Amino acid sequence: MESTNTPWTGRDQRAAEDEIILEQPEIDEEDLLDQPASVEQRREQPAPVQQRREQPAPVEQRREPPSRVEQRRDPPAIIESTIQPPLPKNQRPKGRRNRRNLLLIVLGVIVVISVAFGMFNRSSGSGAVNTTGQSTPLPSSTPISNRATPTPKVTVTTGVPPNVTAGALILLNPGIVRPGTSMGVNGSGFHPRAAVDLAIKQQLSDQGQVVTFVQTDKNGVFSGELNVPATLTAGSFFIEARERGSNNVARARGMIAGGTPQLKLGTQVGKPGDMITVSLHGFSPGEAINVYWNAISGQPVATLQADGGGGVGQAKVQVPFGAAGANTFLFVGAKSHSLVTSSFYLLSLYPSVKLSNYAIRADNQMSFSGSGFGPGERVLVFLNSTSGQPVAIIQTAQNGTFSHGGAFVVPFALKGRQTLIFLGEQSGTSVAVNWMVEPYMPNAQASTYGGLPGTTVSFYATGFAHNEVVHVYVGRTQNSTGSMVSCFSTDQKGNAAAAGSYVVPGNAQGKLVFTLTGSKSGGSASATMSVTAAPSAVQVPTQQPFTCPLDTASSTSTSSTPTSSTPTSSTPTASTPTPSTPTTSTPTP
C-alpha cells in the first residue's frame, strides 16, 4: 500500500489523538478503585500518542477529521477524557443509580402526600376539589379544631307566584328611625323623567301628608331623602310614592324607634330669664312632664303636659338661675318616669343701672332704672358698702329689668362723692354706680338796704333745703358764732319771703351783716344793710337772747327723716310756724 504525500498537520494530529482515546477499552469502576492513578502519574507515562505520531496515519483515519465546531465546543474534554473516560449508561456505578432512584422516590412520596392532604382539607371544608392547579399551602402550627363549620342552608323556591308582577318599588334606608330625623328613599319601576310625590302615613287608611317629591331618571329610578315628622309616635308608618299622571304607586313600611324620649331645644345658650322653645316626643300620652335644672330634686322649674301622642309640639321654658357655664335641663315623665336631658350653657349676667340724677343735693329723692338682672328677683341697694343694711329694695320684672325704682332720699349727712351698689338677691350679680352729693348754696337779702335804729327788718331767701329752719345770726365771724336774732322756715322749694323779723337796736350804726344758716343743709347766706345814725337818741328796749321756737318742731320732723340705713323713705314735712315779731317801738325821727 503506497503512502500518500498528504502533509501532516497539527489538526490531523489532534484528530488522531481523539480517535485513539475513544478506542481505549472501557475501565470498570472496581479497577479504578483498585488502581487509583493520579493525573500526575498518567502524565509521566509516555503517551502512546507520542509513539504513534511517528507512524503515518492511515488514510481512513485522516479522511474524517473532526470539525472545527466540535473541537471548539468542549476543548477541555480531551483532558477530562484522559483523566477519566466516560462510561456507558448501563455500565455506570450502581451507587449513583441507587441514590438517584432513592431521591426520585422521596420526591414522589412528598408530592403524593401534599396532594392527598390538600384534597382532604378541601373536602372537609366545602366539599370541592382544587382543580385550579395552584399549590396548597402547608398547614400552620395552629391546632385545627375538630368542630365542623356549619354550612348555611339556602332554600330555593322554584317558580314564581302567579300574583307577583313587576311594577314600582321603593326601599327605605334606614327602615327604623326616630322622629325628626332623615331617611333615604330609593325607587324603581316608574316612568322615565317622571315626578313622584313622597307621602308619609301613620296608617295605611290615612290620606297621608306629602313631604317632598323626586324626579326619576331615564331608567325610571330615583334616589331621594325626606325628613320624618317629629309628630309621629312610636310604631310603624308608611311611605307612599305616587307618580304624577300615572297609576304607579309603591309603598314601604318604616318603624319609629320607641322607648327613648326625644328632646329638642330652640337654643342651648342663654342667660337667666331667657325664654327658650322646647319640643318633646316619646313620653306617655297625656302625662305631665316635670322640668328640672341640674338635679332631679326640689320643685321643678316648669311642668309641661304631653298630648295624646306623648309629645309636646312647642312650649316655652324660662331659663332659671344657675352658675355660669355648663348646666343641664332634665325632663322627667310623671307616669312613665322616662328621662331625657339636654345641656345648656348659661351666660353670665352683666347688669347696668342708671340714676335719675348723678349730682344731687341732700334731702332730695333719687330713683333708679336697671336691666340685666335675674327675672323676678329682688335687687338690694347698698350705700358705699354691702356690709350694712340696704337703703332701698327693688323688684325686677320677668325680663330682669326695673324702671324708676328705689325712691331713695339722700340724707343730709352725705357729702361729696358716694357709691351705690346694686346686688341681685338670687343671681348674685352686682354693679356699682358713683354719684355726687352737692352742697347747698343759698342766697339771702334783708327787706331793706338801709335804715335808722329801731327799724324792723325781715328776710328773703332761696336755695335752702325744703321745709328747713333757717337761723339768722348777727356778728358771726370765723372765730365767733355770733348771736341768733331770728329764725324762719322755708317752703317746699327751700325758699322764704319776708320771713323772720329783727329790730335794729338803738346803738347800731354803719354796716349791719346778717348770716342765715340752714339747720339741716348747713347752707349759709349773708344779707347786709346800712344803719344810718339817728339825729337824736333813740330809746329802743334791750332785746333778750333769742331762742328759736321752730327748733322743737324741727327736731320732731327730723326724727322722721330717713337715713341711709332705712330701705323705705318718706318725705320730711316741716311746719312753717308764724315767727313772733318782738314788740319794738318805732323811733321818732
Rosetta blueprint (number, residue, H / E / L):
1 M L
2 E L
3 S L
4 T L
5 N L
6 T L
7 P L
8 W L
9 T L
10 G H
11 R H
12 D H
13 Q H
14 R H
15 A H
16 A H
17 E H
18 D H
19 E H
20 I H
21 I H
22 L H
23 E L
24 Q L
25 P L
26 E L
27 I L
28 D L
29 E H
30 E H
31 D H
32 L H
33 L H
34 D H
35 Q L
36 P L
37 A L
38 S L
39 V H
40 E H
41 Q H
42 R H
43 R H
44 E H
45 Q L
46 P L
47 A L
48 P H
49 V H
50 Q H
51 Q H
52 R H
53 R H
54 E H
55 Q L
56 P L
57 A L
58 P L
59 V H
60 E H
61 Q H
62 R H
63 R H
64 E L
65 P L
66 P L
67 S L
68 R H
69 V H
70 E H
71 Q H
72 R H
73 R H
74 D L
75 P L
76 P L
77 A H
78 I H
79 I H
80 E H
81 S H
82 T H
83 I H
84 Q L
85 P L
86 P L
87 L L
88 P L
89 K H
90 N H
91 Q H
92 R L
93 P L
94 K H
95 G H
96 R H
97 R H
98 N H
99 R H
100 R H
101 N H
102 L H
103 L H
104 L H
105 I H
106 V H
107 L H
108 G H
109 V H
110 I H
111 V H
112 V H
113 I H
114 S H
115 V H
116 A H
117 F H
118 G H
119 M H
120 F H
121 N H
122 R H
123 S H
124 S H
125 G H
126 S L
127 G L
128 A L
129 V L
130 N L
131 T L
132 T L
133 G L
134 Q L
135 S L
136 T L
137 P L
138 L L
139 P L
140 S L
141 S L
142 T L
143 P L
144 I L
145 S L
146 N L
147 R L
148 A L
149 T L
150 P L
151 T L
152 P L
153 K L
154 V L
155 T L
156 V L
157 T L
158 T L
159 G L
160 V L
161 P L
162 P L
163 N L
164 V L
165 T L
166 A L
167 G L
168 A L
169 L E
170 I E
171 L E
172 L E
173 N E
174 P L
175 G L
176 I E
177 V E
178 R L
179 P L
180 G L
181 T L
182 S E
183 M E
184 G E
185 V E
186 N E
187 G E
188 S E
189 G L
190 F L
191 H L
192 P L
193 R L
194 A L
195 A E
196 V E
197 D E
198 L E
199 A E
200 I E
201 K E
202 Q L
203 Q L
204 L L
205 S L
206 D L
207 Q L
208 G L
209 Q E
210 V E
211 V E
212 T E
213 F E
214 V E
215 Q E
216 T L
217 D L
218 K L
219 N L
220 G L
221 V L
222 F E
223 S E
224 G E
225 E E
226 L E
227 N E
228 V L
229 P L
230 A L
231 T L
232 L L
233 T L
234 A L
235 G E
236 S E
237 F E
238 F E
239 I E
240 E E
241 A E
242 R E
243 E E
244 R L
245 G L
246 S L
247 N L
248 N L
249 V E
250 A E
251 R E
252 A E
253 R E
254 G E
255 M E
256 I E
257 A L
258 G L
259 G L
260 T L
261 P L
262 Q E
263 L E
264 K E
265 L E
266 G L
267 T L
268 Q L
269 V E
270 G E
271 K L
272 P L
273 G L
274 D L
275 M E
276 I E
277 T E
278 V E
279 S E
280 L E
281 H E
282 G L
283 F L
284 S L
285 P L
286 G L
287 E L
288 A E
289 I E
290 N E
291 V E
292 Y E
293 W E
294 N L
295 A L
296 I L
297 S L
298 G L
299 Q L
300 P L
301 V L
302 A E
303 T E
304 L E
305 Q E
306 A L
307 D L
308 G L
309 G L
310 G L
311 G L
312 V E
313 G E
314 Q E
315 A E
316 K E
317 V E
318 Q E
319 V L
320 P L
321 F L
322 G L
323 A L
324 A L
325 G E
326 A E
327 N E
328 T E
329 F E
330 L E
331 F E
332 V E
333 G E
334 A L
335 K L
336 S L
337 H L
338 S L
339 L E
340 V E
341 T E
342 S E
343 S E
344 F E
345 Y E
346 L E
347 L L
348 S L
349 L L
350 Y L
351 P L
352 S E
353 V E
354 K E
355 L E
356 S L
357 N L
358 Y L
359 A E
360 I E
361 R E
362 A L
363 D L
364 N L
365 Q E
366 M E
367 S E
368 F E
369 S E
370 G E
371 S E
372 G L
373 F L
374 G L
375 P L
376 G L
377 E L
378 R E
379 V E
380 L E
381 V E
382 F E
383 L E
384 N L
385 S L
386 T L
387 S L
388 G L
389 Q L
390 P L
391 V L
392 A E
393 I E
394 I E
395 Q E
396 T L
397 A L
398 Q L
399 N L
400 G L
401 T L
402 F E
403 S E
404 H E
405 G E
406 G E
407 A E
408 F E
409 V E
410 V L
411 P L
412 F L
413 A L
414 L L
415 K L
416 G E
417 R E
418 Q E
419 T E
420 L E
421 I E
422 F E
423 L E
424 G E
425 E L
426 Q L
427 S L
428 G L
429 T L
430 S E
431 V E
432 A E
433 V E
434 N E
435 W E
436 M E
437 V E
438 E E
439 P L
440 Y L
441 M L
442 P L
443 N E
444 A E
445 Q E
446 A E
447 S L
448 T L
449 Y L
450 G E
451 G E
452 L L
453 P L
454 G L
455 T L
456 T E
457 V E
458 S E
459 F E
460 Y E
461 A E
462 T E
463 G L
464 F L
465 A L
466 H L
467 N L
468 E L
469 V E
470 V E
471 H E
472 V E
473 Y E
474 V E
475 G L
476 R L
477 T L
478 Q L
479 N L
480 S L
481 T L
482 G L
483 S E
484 M E
485 V E
486 S E
487 C E
488 F E
489 S E
490 T L
491 D L
492 Q L
493 K L
494 G L
495 N L
496 A E
497 A E
498 A E
499 A E
500 G E
501 S E
502 Y E
503 V E
504 V L
505 P L
506 G L
507 N L
508 A L
509 Q L
510 G E
511 K E
512 L E
513 V E
514 F E
515 T E
516 L E
517 T E
518 G E
519 S L
520 K L
521 S L
522 G L
523 G L
524 S E
525 A E
526 S E
527 A E
528 T E
529 M E
530 S E
531 V E
532 T L
533 A L
534 A L
535 P L
536 S L
537 A L
538 V L
539 Q L
540 V L
541 P L
542 T L
543 Q L
544 Q L
545 P L
546 F L
547 T L
548 C L
549 P L
550 L H
551 D H
552 T H
553 A H
554 S H
555 S H
556 T H
557 S H
558 T H
559 S H
560 S L
561 T L
562 P L
563 T L
564 S L
565 S L
566 T L
567 P L
568 T L
569 S L
570 S L
571 T L
572 P L
573 T L
574 A L
575 S L
576 T L
577 P L
578 T L
579 P L
580 S L
581 T L
582 P L
583 T L
584 T L
585 S L
586 T L
587 P L
588 T L
589 P L
